[in-house]
Amino acid sequence: MLTIAIVVVHILVSAALVFLILLHSGKGGGLSDMFGGAVGQVAAGSTAVEKNLDRITITVAILFAFTTLTLALRLQ
């Protein structure tokens, strides 16, 4: 039963990670330009929205790695 729950969480985290990665800006575009963040962007770095997006993406990626390792150890 626990394995099924971990698989469900893993699938949800995988979909979230794909979505978050697609939101990141490539060359000159992305989430900040979509919401008008390019106007208020300072020369020193990215906007607050992009920084928060980076933090959320890293958190979801760590959760993805954790669920992957947990499944690998449980399914041996």
C-alpha positions in Angstrom: 0.0 0.0 0.0 2.9 2.4 0.8 4.5 1.7 -2.5 1.3 2.7 -4.4 1.2 6.0 -2.5 4.8 6.7 -3.3 4.2 5.9 -7.0 1.2 8.3 -7.0 3.3 11.1 -5.4 6.1 10.3 -7.8 3.8 10.8 -10.8 2.4 14.0 -9.5 5.9 15.4 -8.7 7.1 14.3 -12.2 4.2 16.3 -13.9 4.9 19.3 -11.7 8.6 19.2 -12.5 7.9 19.2 -16.2 5.5 22.1 -15.9 7.9 24.1 -13.8 10.8 23.5 -16.1 8.7 24.7 -19.1 7.9 27.9 -17.2 11.5 28.9 -17.0 12.8 31.4 -19.5 14.9 30.4 -22.4 16.8 33.0 -24.4 14.9 36.2 -23.6 11.5 34.8 -22.8 9.6 32.9 -20.2 7.5 33.6 -17.1 8.8 37.0 -16.3 8.1 38.3 -19.8 4.6 36.8 -19.7 3.6 38.8 -16.7 5.5 42.0 -17.6 8.4 41.4 -15.3 10.9 42.5 -18.0 10.0 46.1 -17.4 10.9 46.1 -13.7 13.9 43.8 -14.1 17.1 45.1 -12.6 20.4 44.7 -14.3 22.0 42.8 -11.4 19.7 39.7 -11.6 16.4 38.2 -12.3 13.0 39.2 -10.9 11.4 38.0 -7.7 9.0 35.8 -9.6 11.9 34.0 -11.3 13.8 33.6 -8.1 10.7 32.0 -6.5 10.2 29.8 -9.5 13.8 28.7 -9.2 13.3 27.8 -5.5 10.1 25.9 -6.2 11.7 24.0 -9.0 14.7 23.0 -6.9 12.4 21.9 -4.1 10.3 19.8 -6.5 13.5 18.3 -8.1 14.7 17.3 -4.6 11.4 15.6 -3.9 11.5 13.9 -7.3 15.0 12.5 -6.4 13.8 11.4 -3.0 10.8 9.5 -4.4 13.0 7.9 -7.1 15.4 6.6 -4.5 12.7 5.5 -2.2 11.0 3.5 -5.0 14.3 2.0 -6.1 15.0 0.8 -2.6 11.5 -0.5 -2.0 11.3 -2.4 -5.3 14.6 -4.3 -5.0 
